[in-house]
Amino acid sequence: MKRRLYLMVIALLIVWQVEAQITTPQPSPLGEVSQTVGLAEVTINYSRPGVKGRKIFGGLEAYDKLWRTGANQATRLTVSDEVMIEGNSLPEGEYALFSIPGEEEWTIIVNKNVNQGGIGNYDEAEDVFRFTVPAKKTDMPFETLTFMFSDMTDTGADVHLVWENTMVTFGVEDPNVDKKVMAQINEQMADPGDDPNLYYAAANYYYNTEKDMTQAQEWIDKAVELNNERYWVMHLQAKIHEKNGKYETAMEAAKKSKELAEANGNQAYVKMNDELMATISEEM
């Protein structure tokens, strides 16, 4: 009986030791930032150390020395499709992101080995590529290491690394946006049926990328034929007709688009149609 009681007490102590854990904030918590660039997904996973009253660059992180670009595990860069980073082609996959901070410029390193803690296992032979970017002083201090995206375009974006009072920036581009969109258009428009959204999307892409305007006009006219109650569709119709020198039909479409926009309380489109009609009037 005593032996059984003794074993029960031991078992309870083991359970208590397993369950009695205290969770506290991490000194360098994990962070993730993700952005669709063109049609590719770009994700950065990293540990985020703080300044905590220390001098960072030129102090804690020495100039001209390899840095894991974060804390704990090496920072990880994942791309869902081929991208261009500062003119360098990077295939779909996961990579480690290292850097060599400098007072005036940094070397950014994309490395194949993602399973690295610190820089102890870094092997330059596994670098995919390196490039340099200027280091700039920020107007305000950043307590925590931060990656962020800005200046989005249809095909690219800027990536910023900021910490303490330093910022470095590099560009990411999706070089295959047009190829991927055109593949979708060719597939979908082979048999679009009576879906006005397909006709509008295809016409809009052709207009924005200055492709075949005759084809764009055919598609946008079909979109309006299928549904003539959407002011944004009729506004595109007006722009395409104007582009093709069809000023009378362009004016009619712009007037109709303005009426629909007013009825729906969209003053932005009212203004855009007024400006478009003024342009058409000058061209007629």
C-alpha positions as CSV (number, residue, x, y, z in Angstrom):
1,M,0.0,0.0,0.0
2,K,2.8,2.4,1.0
3,R,4.7,1.5,-2.2
4,R,1.6,2.2,-4.3
5,L,1.1,5.6,-2.6
6,Y,4.7,6.4,-3.1
7,L,4.4,5.7,-6.8
8,M,1.3,7.9,-7.1
9,V,3.1,10.8,-5.4
10,I,6.0,10.4,-7.8
11,A,3.6,10.4,-10.8
12,L,1.8,13.5,-9.6
13,L,5.1,15.3,-9.1
14,I,6.2,14.4,-12.7
15,V,2.9,15.7,-14.1
16,W,3.2,18.9,-12.0
17,Q,6.7,19.5,-13.2
18,V,5.6,19.1,-16.9
19,E,2.6,21.3,-16.5
20,A,4.0,24.0,-14.2
21,Q,5.6,26.1,-16.9
22,I,5.8,29.9,-17.0
23,T,5.5,31.6,-20.3
24,T,7.2,35.0,-20.6
25,P,7.8,37.4,-23.4
26,Q,10.7,36.5,-25.6
27,P,13.6,39.0,-25.8
28,S,13.5,38.7,-29.6
29,P,10.0,37.7,-30.6
30,L,9.3,36.0,-33.9
31,G,8.0,38.2,-36.7
32,E,6.6,37.6,-40.2
33,V,5.8,40.0,-43.0
34,S,4.3,38.8,-46.3
35,Q,3.4,40.7,-49.4
36,T,2.1,39.8,-52.8
37,V,4.5,41.3,-55.3
38,G,3.1,41.2,-58.8
39,L,1.6,37.7,-58.6
40,A,4.3,36.2,-56.4
41,E,4.1,35.9,-52.6
42,V,7.2,37.1,-50.8
43,T,7.5,36.3,-47.0
44,I,10.2,37.2,-44.5
45,N,10.4,35.3,-41.2
46,Y,12.7,36.7,-38.6
47,S,13.4,37.2,-34.9
48,R,13.1,40.9,-33.8
49,P,15.7,42.1,-31.3
50,G,15.4,45.5,-29.7
51,V,17.8,48.3,-29.2
52,K,17.4,48.3,-25.4
53,G,19.7,51.3,-24.9
54,R,22.6,49.7,-26.9
55,K,24.5,51.1,-29.8
56,I,23.6,48.7,-32.6
57,F,25.4,49.2,-35.9
58,G,29.1,49.9,-35.3
59,G,28.6,48.5,-31.7
60,L,26.6,45.4,-31.0
61,E,26.7,44.5,-34.7
62,A,30.1,45.5,-36.0
63,Y,30.5,47.1,-39.3
64,D,31.9,44.9,-42.1
65,K,31.1,41.7,-40.3
66,L,28.6,39.0,-41.3
67,W,25.2,39.3,-39.5
68,R,22.3,36.9,-39.5
69,T,20.0,39.9,-40.0
70,G,18.0,39.2,-36.9
71,A,18.3,37.2,-33.8
72,N,18.2,33.4,-33.1
73,Q,17.8,31.5,-36.3
74,A,18.9,33.1,-39.6
75,T,16.2,35.3,-41.2
76,R,14.3,33.3,-43.8
77,L,13.1,34.6,-47.2
78,T,10.4,32.6,-49.0
79,V,9.2,33.3,-52.6
80,S,6.3,31.4,-54.2
81,D,7.5,32.0,-57.7
82,E,10.6,33.4,-59.5
83,V,11.4,37.0,-58.5
84,M,14.1,39.5,-59.3
85,I,15.9,41.1,-56.4
86,E,18.0,44.1,-57.4
87,G,18.4,42.6,-60.8
88,N,19.2,39.1,-59.6
89,S,17.0,36.1,-60.4
90,L,15.7,34.1,-57.4
91,P,13.8,30.9,-58.1
92,E,10.8,29.8,-56.1
93,G,11.9,28.5,-52.7
94,E,13.2,29.2,-49.2
95,Y,16.4,31.0,-48.5
96,A,18.4,32.5,-45.6
97,L,19.0,36.2,-45.6
98,F,22.3,37.4,-44.3
99,S,23.9,40.8,-44.5
100,I,27.2,42.7,-43.9
101,P,26.3,46.1,-42.4
102,G,28.5,49.0,-43.4
103,E,28.5,52.6,-42.4
104,E,27.6,53.8,-45.9
105,E,26.4,50.7,-47.6
106,W,25.4,47.1,-46.8
107,T,26.0,43.8,-48.6
108,I,22.8,41.7,-48.7
109,I,23.3,38.0,-49.1
110,V,20.8,35.4,-50.2
111,N,22.0,31.9,-49.1
112,K,20.6,28.4,-49.9
113,N,20.9,27.0,-46.3
114,V,17.8,28.0,-44.4
115,N,18.5,25.7,-41.4
116,Q,21.1,28.0,-39.7
117,G,21.3,29.5,-36.2
118,G,23.6,32.5,-36.1
119,I,26.4,32.5,-38.5
120,G,28.4,29.5,-37.3
121,N,27.2,27.3,-40.2
122,Y,27.3,29.9,-42.9
123,D,29.1,28.8,-46.1
124,E,29.8,31.4,-48.8
125,A,29.7,28.7,-51.4
126,E,26.0,28.3,-50.8
127,D,25.3,31.9,-51.6
128,V,22.8,32.4,-54.4
129,F,23.9,36.0,-54.9
130,R,25.0,39.2,-53.1
131,F,24.3,42.8,-53.8
132,T,25.0,46.1,-52.2
133,V,22.6,48.9,-51.2
134,P,23.2,52.3,-49.5
135,A,22.6,52.7,-45.8
136,K,20.4,55.7,-44.9
137,K,19.7,57.4,-41.6
138,T,16.1,57.4,-40.5
139,D,14.2,60.5,-39.3
140,M,13.0,58.6,-36.2
141,P,14.5,55.8,-34.2
142,F,13.2,52.2,-34.5
143,E,13.5,50.3,-31.2
144,T,12.7,46.9,-32.8
145,L,14.2,45.4,-36.0
146,T,11.6,45.7,-38.7
147,F,11.1,44.5,-42.2
148,M,8.4,46.2,-44.3
149,F,7.1,46.6,-47.8
150,S,6.3,49.8,-49.6
151,D,6.0,51.6,-53.0
152,M,3.9,48.8,-54.6
153,T,3.5,48.6,-58.4
154,D,1.8,46.1,-60.6
155,T,5.1,44.2,-60.8
156,G,7.2,45.2,-57.9
157,A,7.8,46.6,-54.4
158,D,10.5,47.9,-52.1
159,V,11.6,46.0,-49.0
160,H,12.9,48.1,-46.1
161,L,15.0,46.9,-43.2
162,V,15.0,49.4,-40.3
163,W,16.6,49.3,-36.9
164,E,17.9,51.9,-34.5
165,N,18.5,54.9,-36.8
166,T,19.5,52.9,-40.0
167,M,17.4,51.9,-43.0
168,V,18.4,49.8,-46.1
169,T,16.1,49.2,-49.0
170,F,16.1,46.7,-51.9
171,G,13.7,46.2,-54.7
172,V,11.8,43.0,-55.5
173,E,10.1,42.4,-58.9
174,D,7.9,39.7,-60.4
175,P,9.3,39.4,-64.0
176,N,6.6,37.1,-65.2
177,V,3.4,39.1,-64.4
178,D,2.5,39.7,-68.0
179,K,3.2,36.2,-69.0
180,K,1.1,34.8,-66.2
181,V,-1.8,37.2,-66.8
182,M,-1.8,36.6,-70.6
183,A,-1.9,32.9,-70.0
184,Q,-5.0,33.4,-67.9
185,I,-6.6,35.7,-70.4
186,N,-5.9,33.3,-73.3
187,E,-7.4,30.4,-71.4
188,Q,-10.5,32.2,-70.0
189,M,-11.3,34.2,-73.1
190,A,-11.2,31.1,-75.3
191,D,-14.7,30.4,-73.9
192,P,-15.9,33.3,-71.7
193,G,-19.6,32.5,-72.0
194,D,-21.8,35.4,-70.8
195,D,-19.7,36.5,-67.8
196,P,-19.3,40.3,-68.0
197,N,-16.6,40.2,-65.4
198,L,-14.2,38.2,-67.6
199,Y,-14.8,40.6,-70.5
200,Y,-14.2,43.6,-68.2
201,A,-11.0,42.1,-66.6
202,A,-9.5,41.2,-70.0
203,A,-10.3,44.6,-71.5
204,N,-9.0,46.4,-68.4
205,Y,-5.6,44.6,-68.6
206,Y,-5.3,45.3,-72.3
207,Y,-6.0,49.0,-71.7
208,N,-3.6,49.4,-68.8
209,T,-0.8,47.6,-70.6
210,E,-1.5,49.3,-74.0
211,K,-2.0,46.0,-75.9
212,D,-4.5,45.5,-78.8
213,M,-7.0,48.3,-78.3
214,T,-9.3,46.9,-81.0
215,Q,-9.6,43.7,-79.0
216,A,-10.0,45.7,-75.8
217,Q,-12.9,47.6,-77.3
218,E,-14.6,44.4,-78.4
219,W,-14.3,42.9,-74.9
220,I,-15.5,46.1,-73.1
221,D,-18.4,46.5,-75.4
222,K,-19.5,43.0,-74.7
223,A,-19.1,43.5,-70.9
224,V,-21.5,46.6,-71.2
225,E,-23.9,44.7,-73.4
226,L,-24.2,42.0,-70.7
227,N,-24.5,44.5,-67.8
228,N,-24.9,48.2,-68.5
229,E,-25.6,49.3,-64.9
230,R,-22.0,49.4,-63.6
231,Y,-20.4,52.8,-63.8
232,W,-16.8,51.6,-63.5
233,V,-17.3,49.3,-66.5
234,M,-18.8,52.1,-68.6
235,H,-16.0,54.4,-67.5
236,L,-13.5,52.0,-68.9
237,Q,-15.6,51.7,-72.1
238,A,-15.4,55.5,-72.5
239,K,-11.6,55.4,-72.0
240,I,-11.1,52.6,-74.5
241,H,-13.3,54.3,-77.1
242,E,-11.5,57.6,-76.6
243,K,-8.2,55.8,-77.0
244,N,-9.4,54.4,-80.3
245,G,-10.6,57.8,-81.5
246,K,-14.3,56.9,-81.1
247,Y,-15.1,60.2,-79.5
248,E,-18.9,60.2,-79.9
249,T,-19.4,56.8,-78.3
250,A,-16.8,57.6,-75.8
251,M,-18.7,60.7,-74.7
252,E,-22.0,58.7,-74.5
253,A,-20.3,56.1,-72.3
254,A,-18.7,58.8,-70.0
255,K,-22.1,60.5,-69.6
256,K,-23.8,57.3,-68.7
257,S,-21.0,56.3,-66.3
258,K,-21.3,59.7,-64.6
259,E,-25.1,59.3,-64.2
260,L,-24.7,55.9,-62.6
261,A,-21.9,57.1,-60.4
262,E,-24.0,60.0,-59.1
263,A,-26.9,57.6,-58.5
264,N,-24.6,55.5,-56.4
265,G,-23.0,58.4,-54.6
266,N,-19.5,57.8,-56.0
267,Q,-18.1,61.3,-56.4
268,A,-14.6,60.0,-57.3
269,Y,-16.1,58.5,-60.5
270,V,-18.2,61.6,-61.1
271,K,-15.0,63.7,-61.1
272,M,-13.1,61.2,-63.3
273,N,-15.9,61.2,-65.9
274,D,-16.0,65.0,-65.9
275,E,-12.3,65.1,-66.6
276,L,-12.6,62.5,-69.3
277,M,-15.5,64.3,-71.0
278,A,-13.4,67.5,-71.0
279,T,-10.6,65.7,-72.7
280,I,-13.0,64.1,-75.3
281,S,-14.5,67.5,-76.0
282,E,-11.1,68.9,-76.8
283,E,-10.4,66.0,-79.2
284,M,-13.8,66.0,-81.0
